[in-house]
Amino acid sequence: FQDRYDLVLAVFAPLHSGLLGRSSYPETSAFQWSVFSGYLQCSVNPSWNCELTDKEWIRDESQLPDFQTLIVSTNPTVGTDWLNLESYFHVDNSPEEDDAGPRYPFRRVNYWLQSFLVKKDDSDDVFRWMNGNWKLSQTHVLPESSGTNDVFLGEFFWSPSFAYHNNPYYYRSGWTRGGPDNEIPKPILLTSDQYFQDRSYDCSIVEPITIRLPHKIIADDMKLNWKGIEGRYYDGNDELLACDPSVDSVGPSALLVNRELFSKYLDDEKYDVIWVLTGEKLIITGGAAGRDWPGRMNLLGVCRLRDGSIDGKIVTKVED
């Protein structure tokens, strides 16, 4: 091989299932995105409440999802529960491309879901600090996963290339109390990482690729390996523990972990996991907001997994 690019092209070339000729992976291809049934089914769901004015719809809290729906997914083929550690998704009721009517305005909902490890002894302090703290919706208050074009998928988490990028400059901060002010009362660890590839110099793909991955510390602790299958990480017993189902099925990119195996890891290491949800309900007008701007509802939720149950709540704030 000429260099590591040739090596990766030959050995790790599959960036998605189509490059390998696989149409699906049988053990994970049937995840139920329960959050997409009901409230977020934009094309047929009456929860868009067209009888309400835009201003009334913005302020309507009756259809907001709960954390159980957002976080827990089920693989119906084997009956296992999976926890959603990170995802971003949005839905709207914009017209279809072939619709002859006007494109704007339309209604839209955005959600960003992150999760963090915290030591059990520190969990109460961090949970209290996060609850209702609207600073969490600002950038750089909490660590965020960020992909880089310079690390190949097969190079996570062992290679010199990954080690070079595994530092705060590349948004991999490890255990942290936040920015320079150490606002977070105790250290937390973002549970996720990202593989990212755009098509700037890669004509073999038609759109950017994002695959959400477990954090290196979790991967090392649980002795995970990817076995050459994109977006799939297996433990030492060859059980699938973490995956991004969007690699080969329709739905948002997300980091899902086997609930039973991950809960055992949390207990063994004396960790809790805390989720932070930020989101918004808004109207996309296609132009600058005018005097008749109906406002925007911001959402903030904090929850944690304690004693097998997901405990937390979502609060809202309207901007006029």
N, C-alpha and C positions, 0 to 999 in steps of 0.2 A: 504494500500500500504506500501511496505517496505521503500521506499524512493522516492525522486523526479524522479529517473530513472524509477521506476515502474509506477509512475503517468503519466509521459510523454509517456511511451510505450503504456499505455492503452488509453490515451486521445488524445495525439498528435502524435501517431505512424506514420501516413502517411507522409513520407518524399518525396514521389513522387506519381504520379497518379496511378501507378500500384499497390501500397500497398492498395489503397482504392477500387480497381476494376473499377476506372473511366478511360475511354479511352481518354476523352478530356473534357474541360470546354467550353460550347457552346459560351459564350460571348467573349472568347479570343483565341480560338483554330485556328483561320484562319488569323493570322497576316501575312501581306505581308512583307517579308524582302526584300524591294526594292533594297537594296545594293547588294543582291545576284543575281539579274537579270542583265545580261550584263557583266560588267567588271569582277566581281568575280565569274562568272560561269565557273570554271576552266576546266570542262571536254569538253565543246563544244564551248567555247567562243574564237573567233579568236584574242581577245586582248592579248593572250599570244604571239602573233606575232612571230610565229616560224620562219618566214623568216628573223628575226633579229638575229644577234649574241647575246650572253649573255651580252656582254659589251654594245651593242647598246640598248638592252631591258632595262637594268638597268637605262639607262639615258633617256629613252623615257617617257615624261610627258603627252603624248596625251590622255592616258586613266585613268588618276587619277580622282577619284570621287569628287563631290562637297559636301559641307556640307549639303545641302538640302537632298541629297540622303542618306547620312550617318545618319542623325539625325531624319528625319521624316519617320514614318511608318504608315500604314493605316490598320485599321480593316475593310475589305470590307463588312462584314456582317451587320454592322450598320453605316458604313461611317464615323467613327471617326478617327481623327489624333492623333498620339501618338508621344511623344518626347523620343528619346533614350538618357538617362542621363549617362549611362555607359555600355560599352561592350568591349570585346576583341574578335577579330576573325582573322582568317588567311585562306588563300587558297593557293593551289599550284597545279602544273600539274605533280605531281609524278605519276608513273605508278600504275595501279591497282595491287592488290596482285597476281592475276592470270596471269599478263603480263609476258611473258617469257623474255622480254628485260631487259637491265640493269636498276637498280633502280636510280642510280645517273649519272649525276647531274640533278636537277630539279629546277624550278623557284618558288619562294614563295613571298607572300605579307602578312605582319602582320600589324594590326591596333589596337591601344589602344585608347579608347575614354573615357574621364572623363568629369565631369561638376562640377561647383562650384557656390554656391550662393554668391552674393556680394551685399551690400547695394547700392541702385541706386546712392546715392551721391558719392560713392567710385568707381563706375563702370568704369568711364573713366580712372582713375589713374591705376587701375589694368589691364584694357584692353591694355593700352599703354605699360605697363611693360611686359606683356605676349607676345605681338605681336613680332614675329621674335626672341624671346629669347630662344636660343637653350639650355639654362640651364634646361628648362622644361622637356627635354628628359632624364635628369639625375635622378637617384633615390633620394628620400628624399627631393627634392626641393619643390614638391607639395605633399599634403597629398594623401594617397592611401587607398582604402578599402582593408580590409584583414579579412578573416573569421577565426573563431576559433572553435575547436572541443568541447569546454567546455560549449557552450550555445546552448540549443535546440531551434528549430525553433519557437515553441510556447512560448519561454521565451523572445523573442524580443518584446517590448523594455521596459518591465515593471518589470521584475523579479530581485531579489537580485543577481542572477547569472549574468545577463546582466549588472547590475549596477557595479558589481565588475570589469568587463572587459571594462567598458566604460571610458577609459582614454588613454592618448597618448602611454603608454607602450604597449597597445594592438592595436595600430594604429587607435585609435579613438580620434582625437585631437580636435574635435569641431571647433569653430571659431579660426582661426590661421593665423599668418603671416609667416608661414613656420618654419624652424628649428631655432636653437639658434641665428642665425644672423638676423632674421626677415627681410628676403630679400623682401618679398612681401610687397608692399607699404601700403596696407590696408587689414584688415582681410577678409578671405574667408572661406566658409564652403563646404566641400565635400558633394555632394548630396546623396551619396550612402553608403551602408553597405553590408556585405555579411554573409550569412549562409553557413557554409562549413562542410562537413562530409566526412572523408576518410574511407577506409575499413580496417584499421589496426586491429580493434577489432569488427567490425560489418560485419558479414558474410551474412546479409540480403541484402546487396547491392553488385553490381558487379563492380562498378566503383565509383570514388569520386563524390560527389554531391556539386554543387555550385549554390546557389540561390541569386541573387542580390536584395537587399532590399532598401527602402528609408532610409535616415538618421533619427535617432531618433527625432531630432528637427523638421524635416518636418512632421514625423508621429504624433508627439505631437501637432504641430500647426494645422494640418489638421484633427486631431482626427481620425486617421486611425485605422482600426482593420482588422485582417486577417480572421475572421470568420471560422477558422479551415481549410482554403483552402490554400495549399502550394503556395507561391509565388504570392498571391493575396492580395491586401490591399484596403479596402473600406472606403469611408468617412461616415460622420454621416447620409447621405441620402441613404446609401447602394448603392452608385454608385462606380463602380470599378475605382480606381484612379491610382494605380500603380501595375505593375506585371512584372514577368520574364517569357516570353512565352516559354522559353526552358524547363520549368518544364514538359510540356505535348505536345510540338511540336518540330519539327526538326529545329535547328538553334542555333546560339551562345547564351550563357547566356547574358542577358541584363536587365537593369532596364528601363522599359518604363512607362511613365506617360501620363495620359490623357491631351492633349494639352490645351483644353479649361479650364478645372478645375485647372490645374497647373498654367496657365497664370493668372487666377483670383487670385490665392494665391500670386503670385509674385507681382501683382499690389496692393493687399490689404496690404502686408507686406513691400512694397516699396523695393523689391529686383530685381536684374537682375540675369540671369543665364549665365555663361560663359563656353563654351566648350573648351577643349584642346585635340587635336588629335596628337598622335605621331605614327609613323609607319616606315616601311622599305620595300624596294624591294631588294631581294638578291637571290643568287644562293646557293643552298644546295649541297655541293660537296661530302659529306660523308667522308671527311678527312680534313686534315689541308690545309689552303689556300696556294697555291704555287705562283710562279712568274706570272702565267697566271690568277691570281685572277681578275675577271672582275669588282670588286668594289661593292659598296652598295649605294643605294639611301636612305637617311633618309628623313622623312617627318615630318613637324610640322605645325599644323594649330590651329588658335585661332578664335573663333567666339562667338557671343552673340545674344540673342533674344531681339530685340528692336522694339517696335511699331508693333509687330506681324510678323516681318521679321527676318530671320537668316542672320546676317551680319558678314562676315569674309573671310579669304582666307587661302590657304595651300601653304607653301613654301617648297622647297627641297634643299638638299645639298648632293653631291656625295662624298663618300670616295673612294680614289684610293689606 
